[in-house]
Amino acid sequence: MYKNIKMEDHELIKKYDLESEGITGNQVEYIKSLYNNIKNPEHKKQFDSKMELLGNLTAQEIFVLIEELKRKSPITFIQNLSIMQQFDESDIRNILKKDPSELTQKDAELLMSGPDKFNPWIKEHPLISEDEWEYGWQESDQFKDGKMFYLKFYNMLMLDIDNQDIDTITEKLNKFKKFGFRIYQSHGGYHVFITSELIKYNDLTVFQLTKVMGGDIYYAMFCNKTGYKIRLSPKLNRNEDFVYKYIKDVGTREIDETCEYLIELHDSMIIINHNTK
C-alpha cells in the first residue's frame, strides 16, 4: 500500500490512515479547511475532483492530498504571528528561499518543526539522562565506528556562531550587560554559552540572541525541538587538533551554580571523547 511513501512519512500516514474505519469527521473538516483556505482559483480547481471523492480515497491518496493542499493553502493569521515571533523576513528567505508573503501551510510546518537535516529519523542512543543534561551517541558514518558522541543541555543556552572573528563576537556580547558568557572555538566558528542564568532550550531568547549575534538559525531551530546539542567526537578524514577550545569569559555576572557544574561536565567530556579518536 505505501511502497511509494518514504520511510520518514510513515508516522504521518498513520495520522490519516483510513483503512480500518474510513475517513473520520475530523479528517474531513481538516481537509476542507485547507481547501477552503486556498485563495487562488486555479490552484483550488486542481483539487475539485478529489474533494468530491473524499470517502472513496485510499489512505495513501488521502495522505498525498493533504500534503498537496498544504503546499497551496496560505498560512493563517495566527500562524503568521507565531512565525514572526521567531523569525524575521531575512530568516525566512534564507531558510525557505521564498518571499514571506507567500508562506503556505507546508512552509509553516517546516519552519516550526525544523529543517530536514534535523528531522526525527536522526537515531540517538542516550547513555546517561539527567534533568539538566544527556550524554549518548548518534548513528553517523562520519565518525569512528559509526558513532557520534554528543552532550545535550536543556537549560544552559548555547549559540553557534560562524563567519565572525572573536573580536566582533566579543564586542556584540559586551552589549548584553544582563548576561555572563563563555566562548569556545570550534572547527568552523565559535560556541557561546550563557553561564549567568538558566534559559530553557525552547525559550524565544534563543532565536532573539541568534538573530542579534548573527548565529546559525538552523541550530536555533534544532535546539527549539531537542535541546542544546553539542558534538563531542572528532570527524573522520578531518584534522581536528581539538573539537572545542576554551577562549575566554565575557561579562561580569557571576556564574550560575548549575551552569558551573554543566561547564565542568562539558570541559571534561571534550577531553575524554577527543582522546578516544
N, C-alpha and C positions, 0 to 999 in steps of 0.2 A: 504493500500500500504506500509506504513512504520512501521508496527507493530513490526518488528524485530530490528528497529533502536532506540537507546537510545534517550531520550528527548534532551540531550545536543547536539546531532548531527543534529537537525532539521535545524539550520541555514546553516550548511554546505550542507545539501541536497538541500536547495533552490538554492545554487550556481550552482548545476549541474542538476537542475530539467528539465527533457526533455518532460514532459507530454503535455505541451501546444504547443510547436513549434518544438520539436525534438532536436536532438543534434546540437549544433552550430559549426561553423568552428573553433572558438577559443577553444572550449572544445576539439575538435578532435586534434588540434595541441598540446594542453597541455598534453593530454593522450599519444599521440605519442612521445612527448619529454621525458616523464617519461619512456616509454617503451624502446625507443632507447638508453637511458642513462644506462640501465641495462647492466653490463659487463659480469656477469655470464651466460653462455649459458643455463644451466639447469634452472636457475631462469627465464630467458627470455622465455623459451619454455612453461612455465606454462601459459603464457598469450596469446599464439598464436591464439587459437581458439576464444577467446573473442575479440581480436583485429580485426579479420576478420568479426565479427558480431556487430561492434560498433553501426551501425544505427538501429539495432533491439533490443538493450538492453533497459530495463526499467530504470526509474530514480534511483530506489534502486540498481539495478545491476551496473549502471554507478558509483554510489557513492562508492559501495563496491570495484569495480575495481580500482578506483583512490586510495583508501586507501591502497589496496594491493600493487599497483605499487609503492606508496611512501615508503613502507616498504622494497622494493627491489632495488629501484633506488638510487645510491650513490649521495651524495651532490656534487654540482658544485664547481669549484674553487672560484667563487665569494662568495658563501655561506660559504665556509670554511674560507675565510678571515674575513668575518663578525663575524662568531662564535669565531674565535681565538682572535678577538679584545675584547671579553667579557669574555671568559672562557679559562682557561688553561687545560692541559690534565688531571690533577687530578680532576678538577671540573667536567669534562665530565664523567670521570669514576665513580665519586660519584653519579652523577645525573642519568645517563643512565645505569650504570653497564655494560659498554662495552668499547672496545678499540676505541679511537678517530679516528683511521684509517678506521674504519668500519661504519662510520656515514652514515645514509640514509636520504632521503628527509623527512621522518616522524620524524627522530631524530632532524633535523634542525627545523622543525615546533614546536616540543615540547620545544626545547631549547629557541627559540625566542618568544614563547607565554607563557612560564612559566609552572611549574608543575601542575598536575591535581588538586591539592587541591586549586589552585588559579584561576581556570577557571571561566568563566563569569556566571555560574549558582549560584555563591555566590550572595545572594539577599540583596542589600543595600537600605536603606531608608534615604537619606540625609535630615537633618532638617535645617541646615544653610550651604549655599555655598558661599564662598567669593573667591576673586582672589588667595589668598595665602593659604586658608585652607577650610576644610569641616568638619562639625560635623553631626553625624547621628547614626543610628543603623543598625546592620546586623542581619538577622534571624539566630538564633542558639539555639539549645536545651540545650547547655551547660551553659546558663545564665538565670538569673531570668526573668520570663515572656517571654522567648524565644528571648530576645533582648540583643545583644552585642553592647554597645555603643562604638563609635570609634571617633578618631580625625585624620584627614588626612592633611598632609602638602605637598605642591607642590614644594617648593624651599628651605626648611630647611633640609639638609641632615641628615639622621639618620642611624646608623649601629646597627645591632642586633648581640651581641656577647655572646656566651655561652661557658662554659667549660674553662674559664680562670679566674684567680684571678685579683683583681683590681690593684695590683702592676705590673703585667705583661702588662695589658692593658695600664696603665699609662706610663710605660716605652716605649711602642711602640708609643703612641700618642706624646710623647715628641720629637720624631724624626721629626715630621711634624711641623717645625717652622712657616710655612705659615698660619696655621690654629689655631683657638681657639676652644676648645671643652668643652662640658658639659656632665657629666656622671650621669646616673640614674641606680639604681639597680632594676631589675625585679625579678619575681619569680624564673626564671631559669638562669639568667645571668645579662647582662647589656645593656642598650641603650646608645649610644654615639651620641650626636648631634654636628655638626659643627655650631658654632654660630658667627664666624667672617665674613662669607660671604654667600651669597645665592648660592645654587647649585641645579639645576633642577633635578627632580626625575628620568629622563631618561638619565642623563649625564653619560658617561662612568666612571667618577670618582667614582661613587657608586661601580661599580664592582672592580675597581682597589684598592680602600681602603678596601673593604670587603676581598679581597684576602690577602693583606698585613697584615691586622689585624686578620685574621683567623675568620672572621664573618660568619654569616649564608648566604650562597649563594642563598638559596631559597628565603629568604627575599629580597635580592638584585634583584632577578628576578621578584618578586612580585612588588617591588617598580617601576621597569622599565616600568611596564604596568599601574599602578594605582596611584602612589604617595606613600609617606611615611606614611603608615597607622599604627595607634597605638591603641591597645585595651585599653579601659578605664574601662570596667566592670570587677569586680572580678568573677571568675568562681565558679559555684555551686560545692559543695562537695570538695572544696579545701580551706584550712585555709590560707587565704591571709591577713595578717595584713596590707599590702599595695600592690597596683598594681605596682607602681614605687616609688622609694625613691631617692631624690637627694643625690649624693655622693660628687662631687666636680667639679670644673672647672680646665681645663688643658690648659696651654699655656698663652702667654702674649698679644695676639692680642685682640684689642678692639672688643666688641660685635657689630654686625651689628644692625642697628636700627629696621629693620623688624624682625630679629631673636629675638631681645629682646622682642618685642611685642608677638611673637609666643611662646616664652618660658613662658611668664607670662600667656598666654592663656592655654598652656599645663599644667602648675602647678595648675591653678585654676580648670581646668576640672578634673584633677586627684582627687582632694579633693571632688568636687561636686559628681562625679559619684561613688566614693568609699563609700561615706556616704549614698548612696541610696540603698545599697545592702540588 
